[in-house]
Amino acid sequence: MRITRIGLAFFAAGTFLLAGGAYAQFTDEARLDGDFSTQHDGQEADGANEACFNFDDDGDIEVSGEVRAVSGGCTAVIDYDTDSFTSASGKALKPGQVAGTAKLSQAIFSDIGVELFDNGGGCPLAFSSEARPEKCSVKSSLKGTQVPDIDPDDDNDTVESNKVAVKCELGEDLSQMNISLDQAAAVIAAFADRDDVKLGANGKLSIAHDGVPDDSTPHCEN
């Protein structure tokens, strides 16, 4: 999903900043550009904890990601996406500089999806639900390297790391997701043994993503 450009821009210390809306178009200064896929460091299972930071020089910026876990015949998926953001920044690169940074923060509203699907073992509680909880923050901080483009349509910049923190309140027994108590219990159980994902019956969700480069991560293609 692309971000609508509205907004108020501020310049400080060579960094483009925006608060309360979306990125404005910039063309005079070089910044990181592309879709940057990362997988949580130490997670070998594809999709276990992945993220995508989209940052391009026509003004679009977005962070999304998902975590997966298996419980019996069900696979549980929780995904997040920034529809707008509270603030964002991108370091302007001076001639000769190639190491860039980009940051995004959404303090209140982010989209959350929760799903259970059959992984071949039978999942009678299968469902898919989306919501925009009243309290749901996403923060992301990316480091990357600018690579000269041979083709102007190519995005060759590379990512070194992307740290994402998600904190949301989904209501008692995930009530804001409009699912049954049994469905909520199955999702909570699926992530019970994870260190990077915390989800309790009180509905408090936290996801930690210590992202490292992973070109095989499919989330940027979704």
Secondary structure, DSSP 8 states (H G I E B T S, - for coil): -------EEEEETTEEEEEEE------SSB---EEEEEEETT--STTSEEEEEEE-TTS-EEEEEEEEEEETTEEEEEEEE-SSEEEEEEE-B-TT--EEEEEEEESS--EEEEEEEE-SS--TT-EEEEE--SSEEEEEEEEEE----SSTT----EEEEEEEEEEEE--GGGGGG---HHHHHHHHHHTTT-SSEEE-TT-EEEEEEEEEE-TT--GGG-
